Amino acid sequence: MGKMVITTEEVLAEIGPVQEILDAHDGIVNVIDTDGGIIMISLEGGCVGCSSTPMTAMQIYYSLKKLDPVEDVVFVNGELPEFMRQFIDQKMADEDSDSE
């Protein structure tokens, strides 16, 4: 059986709560690819140079990683520092173990 597929539209729908904030600051989420469950994203527009971009990327990463078809989320311009990625991965692992 093949991997489940996620579309660009589904990715954009999933970041819904963050999108409202992005819209207010002229931020743009550009979904570059979703092949194989690896979501490639860049944050553009008002996100470029914004000090809140890593936090925005962290919220997007967390939301998308909860979806079954998503294997990984890659921010192509480095908007999500590795230590923040590790923090979220650990938080999600802790949540999984708490729910068991």
Phi and psi in degrees as a GROMACS rama.xvg file:
@    title "Ramachandran Plot"
@    xaxis  label "Phi"
@    yaxis  label "Psi"
@TYPE xy
-76.8079  168.367  GLY-2
-69.9239  150.647  LYS-3
-69.5452  151.459  MET-4
-108.12  144.027  VAL-5
-123.459  136.555  ILE-6
-95.3953  164.013  THR-7
-57.0207  -41.3178  THR-8
-62.5625  -39.8276  GLU-9
-67.0665  -38.6134  GLU-10
-61.2722  -49.0536  VAL-11
-64.3848  -35.741  LEU-12
-66.115  -36.7136  ALA-13
-69.1674  -28.6247  GLU-14
-88.2666  14.2577  ILE-15
-37.0992  -57.2698  GLY-16
-60.4003  -34.5267  PRO-17
-73.7723  -31.4781  VAL-18
-59.5405  -36.3916  GLN-19
-60.5859  -41.5851  GLU-20
-68.0176  -42.9523  ILE-21
-60.0999  -43.6472  LEU-22
-58.7598  -39.8157  ASP-23
-67.6903  -20.9173  ALA-24
-118.148  18.0687  HIS-25
59.5666  29.6561  ASP-26
-84.8143  146.765  GLY-27
-130.228  131.052  ILE-28
-97.5482  117.761  VAL-29
-106.407  109.111  ASN-30
-84.103  112.376  VAL-31
-86.0336  -39.2609  ILE-32
-159.375  151.401  ASP-33
-130.743  12.9932  THR-34
-61.9204  133.589  ASP-35
65.7403  19.611  GLY-36
78.8571  6.50026  GLY-37
-100.031  109.81  ILE-38
-88.5916  120.01  ILE-39
-106.806  122.984  MET-40
-132.078  147.508  ILE-41
-129.026  145.008  SER-42
-101.262  124.368  LEU-43
-128.049  -171.764  GLU-44
63.961  -127.001  GLY-45
-64.0657  -14.4056  GLY-46
-73.0035  -27.2608  CYS-47
-66.1979  118.104  VAL-48
82.5366  -1.45107  GLY-49
-78.2392  136.486  CYS-50
-69.9914  -17.2979  SER-51
-89.3333  -4.37439  SER-52
-56.3939  -43.6067  THR-53
-60.6039  -36.2575  PRO-54
-69.2636  -38.0432  MET-55
-63.3669  -45.5374  THR-56
-61.277  -38.7202  ALA-57
-63.0992  -42.9523  MET-58
-65.0779  -41.2819  GLN-59
-64.7911  -46.0645  ILE-60
-57.406  -47.8424  TYR-61
-61.0735  -45.6353  TYR-62
-62.7748  -45.128  SER-63
-73.5644  -35.3378  LEU-64
-66.2093  -17.8137  LYS-65
-75.3657  -15.2051  LYS-66
-83.8696  134.432  LEU-67
-54.8065  -44.1165  ASP-68
-72.5724  -8.38627  PRO-69
-90.4417  118.832  VAL-70
-88.2287  -40.8207  GLU-71
-158.309  159.593  ASP-72
-126.268  120.594  VAL-73
-116.274  123.425  VAL-74
-95.5994  108.612  PHE-75
-66.2023  -21.4653  VAL-76
-101.113  13.8807  ASN-77
73.7998  27.1934  GLY-78
-67.765  -19.7966  GLU-79
-114.108  102.915  LEU-80
-60.1175  149.634  PRO-81
-58.016  -38.7498  GLU-82
-64.5599  -31.9028  PHE-83
-72.9097  -38.1254  MET-84
-60.3461  -46.3989  ARG-85
-62.9473  -39.5581  GLN-86
-60.1112  -47.356  PHE-87
-65.7424  -43.7374  ILE-88
-58.1283  -41.2448  ASP-89
-67.588  -41.0079  GLN-90
-59.8862  -43.5872  LYS-91
-67.673  -37.7855  MET-92
-64.5637  -40.7719  ALA-93
-64.4213  -41.7926  ASP-94
-62.0421  -42.1053  GLU-95
-62.0058  -43.4931  ASP-96
-70.6549  -31.5692  SER-97
-69.0106  -31.4431  ASP-98
-82.6463  -7.33828  SER-99
